Amino acid sequence: MSDNAAEESAPTPAQPPTEADVLADPRLRELLAGYQPWSQDSFLKSYARVLSDLHYQGEQYEASLEYLLRQHDQEAYRQLWAIQHQKLFDLECQWRAGLVAVPGARLTADFEDWHEAIAACAVIAPISPEELALFDAFLAQLTDPDDLEPDDLCHDFWRYRQYLALHEDDDADLTLTPWTDFWDMRRGTAYLRTLPDRRGELESHYEQAAYAERRRQQPEAVATPPDPRPHAPNFGPEFDTLVRELLRRFEPAVKLRQFETKQELLAYEASDINGDLEVALERLQEAGQVVIPIEAHTDWRQAVIQAGNRYYLDQLRAALPRVYEDYCQRISLGISLAPPREKRRHRKCSHFEADEPLIREGRRALGEPDDLDF
């Protein structure tokens, strides 16, 4: 083992050497013998400060540099899973239509659980080099990172799947993600989005039967005359209007003026261009010494935003081969794949555990077998 390796493995002292320790170290004096004596003490005092700084901040410096060099790897790894979400979506479209059997799929809720634990999903094949190349091509043609949304794929991808039963109202946006559109265009899978949702319709039928049976068994509530008065608003334009009225009537005039000032500030901060500009500047600042071209534009803010977007997307593409190599290595070594970092959502039970009792209840209400064999 080399001297450097031995020193690397040596435990870090609890405290750095003091200035007096450094000044009295004969090893250091010997190395400085070639310098004028009056300058040696000045250097050693500065060296003592360096040692103290590295003792307390050295690990943070290493972590910060690692972050700057690899800051896009984590996001690239998270976005890499969009490939698996899309493949699972393709499989789900076929399963819902009754065209394929999927091991372990009992209810549509199973797909929700698989999306939320996508790294452990065993019903789809690992990401292939061809699929990675397709995702890289998708990133290459993007101009706005917002097209990578939803930003929480594991939990929000369902919002972009065209199944009315997954939406809470009839006015829900049924737009597919830009990635799904790109995937369909390149792979010829758009027809999957038009397949019938036979399985979803059956489950909805049983759920409605369960709710109807519950209503039938409940005693009729005593009718009370409706209150014609509207609810007092808690947010939005109606809330602001009512606040203005109360301020005008019961508070000093300065309070209304301050409220209007606050509203102007909120409108300014909520401006898309201001928010995008702040994000772009942060991205460009973290680029370090890299020279990033900024194309001419009539609005300098838009020029900066476009440059920040392009740099960010280019860095994601540059990180893809690294994170994919790590992904493949884990698979070859039989190591569990690290799940993409998403917002944590704590559930008392899985989607399947939540839906199964209601669907079986509906089947019993209709005189059908108490199972999921339908």
Secondary structure, DSSP 8 states (H G I E B T S, - for coil): --HHHHHHHS---SS---HHHHHT-HHHHHHTTTS-HHHHHHHHHHHHHHHHHHHHHHHHHHHHHHHHHHTTHHHHHHHHTHHHHHHHHHHHHHHHTTS---TT--SHHHHHHHHHTGGG--SS----HHHHHHHHHHHHH-S-GGGG--S-HHHHGGGGS--GGGSSSTT------HHHHHHHHHHT-GGGGGS--HHHHHHHHHHHHHHHHHHHHS----------S-----SHHHHHHHHHHHHHHHS-HHHHHHHHHHHHHHHHHT-HHHHHHHHHHHHHHTTTT--------SSHHHHHHHHHHHHHHHHHHHHHHHHHHHHHHHHHHT-------------SS-HHHHHHHHHHHHHHHTT--SSS--
